Amino acid sequence: YTLKGDPAGEIWEPRFTSHGFRFAELTGFPGTPTLTSLEARVLGNDLEMTGNFTCSDPLLNQIIQNARWGIRGNFMSIPTDCPQRDERQGWQGDRSSQTRSETFLFDVAAFYTKYLDEIRASQRPNGNVSDVAPALWQFYSASAVWPAIQTVLPETIYLKYGDKRLLERHYAGNALWLEFLLKRRGADGLLPADTYGDWVAPPQEIDAVHPPAPDDTTDKVLIANAFLAKHFSIMADTAKLLGKADDVAKWGREFESARRTIQDRFWDKELAVFSNGTQTSFAITQAFGLVPSTSQDAFAKSFLQRVREKDRSHIRTGVIGTQWLHLALDDLRQSDTVFTMATQKDYPSWGYMIDHGATTIWELWNGNTAEPSMNSGNHIAMIGDSITWCFERLAGIQTDPSAPGYRHIFFAPSIPMALNEVDASHHTLYGPVRSHWKKDPAEFVWNVEIPPNTDATLLFPIPAAASTFTESNKPLSTNPEIKILNPSEADEVQPLMIQIPSGIYHFKHAR
């Protein structure tokens, strides 16, 4: 844009496009420009901010800030993959479980209600759905992976907002899609390989985009069929909520069949891994309930060996694996391992991005060195489930599936040894929820806020008897509002669990 030289200043705003950028170049400026010489206007959907998270680790705080800024820049009528290059498309695979993270920072209920209609509009009569919605780019790869948001998102909206209308509205379309995928299975009962696989897992060469190192390359057939099993599981739960008893049985049978087929084809009993044991193969099979029930301990051991020993507690996943990695590990009670992975500073890590100047989340773990033909500086898909982990596990704020929308709240913080304080708040339909804990060698303090017309169950992260805790400096037993669910004083290794109504509470445990 060439200025005409108006001393009062000039305003130029394009009406039919937007540009994602970080720097602007000025040439021919009369004098020396200051930071106030040029002002840029932030564009995006006007979504209410609903959550805040801070902790005692500055790097983790900056990661959350980068994610918030990146998410905001990609809310532009549709959830775009990136705002700054020649795409700006609604790639469904860039969301999936990452939408759950977004709900903690923004009110996305109406936004994603509209976007699911965009997805449904792309569905063909045979059930196939475009990988990009709206389907400006006609990429119908018949994938079970990239359009996973179809089942994941209605479930997320239900859990976070207590609204099952999207489950009802999109049930028939999702059923048609799954029937289409079922017809694509071969004689071995498996879907063909997914087109994209674990997109942009860390490349073997620091200046490359593809391919990832062989040990980080996840079998695309495993990915496709693991996601198909996940869809069956979600549809069985949805059918139960909607009172479709026959469909509950149908999708349940399909899930069990898919799980057996995956185990028969990919499970290595001796090594306790699926396929070649990438981080992504561990994460999705753990998160989707595909691990043989008799091998849970062996699987967990192999998972941790891969992460801690082989990968030195670094993330080695792409778009797919990163969306399920943190919660899968935390489910194995590995909050220390997850914290170490999340706060690494060398390649590949979010800390590496930040140390090299990132203020959003890069598309590539090696975004500062990779060949630039496909290299976005704002690609929110790569934040994965880390925000969810911060709110649900570090702060411990979880909605109860049996009373969704935070009608009943379950607080269960995971406390890494290296973290001393977490303060998180989230505005729900009932009002603000807050969890603020702080620990030092002398005591553990936990302040909890529960909104009106709700109640909560608290699982204390400190294994100790109920008599060692106080609320507002008084023994728990003196407060008639507090119901101790496991009152045994003898079993001090059992974490204390209580139930409380709405209100503000101040718990303390002296060590």
Steps between C-alpha positions, in 0.01 A plus 500: 500500500642836401403788726397828344668702775209628710660653813192403702567134426335246273285192547488213254296189568439234234135393504519161335812340638714475810871442547678311772842650570743591769716772343427795273756676283506878464710671235540871429371602843558875565710483812539217749192282559392405850279216620202734472566600139312198366200329652362164387146390564436150640231311309314186598174368631385685810520208741486563871815401686404249765815376667836591648791286607821596676753295689843525658673406173544805269555286189170316542325835548652625174394184316140561608524863390640398161219249460233757593636751250525234231149367558361853488671563169342187351139575591389667178144385422641147492785345699785553254820299491710817474419868438806617309561308178312371194284249691290642785279194463285299738723194522305276736803300608654811652231494766358167628579479874671839485151655505476385862798720580334798334191471721709592804613829347198612293125449480491300177155340528326714235812514281533123477125447470523696177818323388348154540234611254781590258639149539160342444449710187815341355365146543427309183197271460720194552609632841851616413608833650763743381821537697452876464175672597357701337608282209665775296781252450334176392718261701285191554765253616243273671694539824386399847766728647489847350121547538509357855360828629157378380458270799753655739358853489129427574617292795727785615218756478275268699757445775607864527164676452246231587336541158412176324326663204810459283509131587142474378544720192808323365431143608349391168778665297769342714333161475492535119870592504593197710296269277698638206827426680385150592453421132861598433646235729688220329476126544730532802245727668727805482456841342767593245786725609411854594611759245686741727608290797652678798552819304827692560647280768858620566699456177819302484699800374482834680448692174235266356121490512456128429547220575524440874770275635414130450449451874246785496308378193170351611331236286221674308284186507521493879405868520201452268359204689569638845294805411225286352480315832486834683205610285314178580556559872371858484198395294413228752509759781296742288239239417462427871443868576243522221316186607589293192544161665549302178770740385677478836540129442594545134776754555621313805544186290683695232736646760580160648554356153729787401697467823555126448605556139749770599646282773529201267677704233714746695550382859848369581454311825870446559588870473160621629464752216272559204682486167845663533421672831502868407380757750191550286420129493527492880291815546204414277469136606513602867253787451260291289488198732669256262766351730443132594357489850756243613795708380428843649804501728738375231363755254546784750857389565580495128333839453713657772818336375435645156440851636758519775787290370482507122356850456655660811154630598450695178186511288543296180148528363328685216151646469325173587707372791545838668121532540487195729850470649486695825176359635599147398817528707326674790245218508797282594572739790802648329450870566873548561581351160237710326623816670857427393387444140288815495779723631799382298698773330698312234367353176230379470295697752283806548781647707724470195245700301483769768878520537512568126252785519161333456198687633253243366533127429694391193380243248836322516708413804799626296321807367810718523711278272261304281473555124238778481261368233275357775583674821239699690586712801145475640361149485302429812463126431843442650390608848314169525341418835747697711249772597250233602774339706576829674138568597372147560806339651732766644210712629277193524181661362295227331137477400310186601368309193196394702420866582651688203551872455660519848171425675722277711872576508777255575821652636804274485832683453814328376796664673843468340791525741651792305186713520420697815183689408208491257216750474228431241152637449233413248163666447230237460127535428446506878772754576873498574691191607841546656774273627807658659751282680841576642752277670822544693689278743278610789146479359265446210230765444209456261234766434195387304203695363184315398221692323137519616264210428785252466694274730839335486707200593860572602782248493791640696843438348658458844458145640410565862224449755201736506595623847816661360304738274323822590254725321516870593732394785241265650495117498300356211278314744365828640352609167163330439518593130801274446429133444808281540464211255792290630524578871742224603771651723712186492571502127716809463629405156153537353428844351218675682174539306221736604176638358402865546230741376554832324713757677858614556724271706849531644661164570833452669718202587800543733781261410 
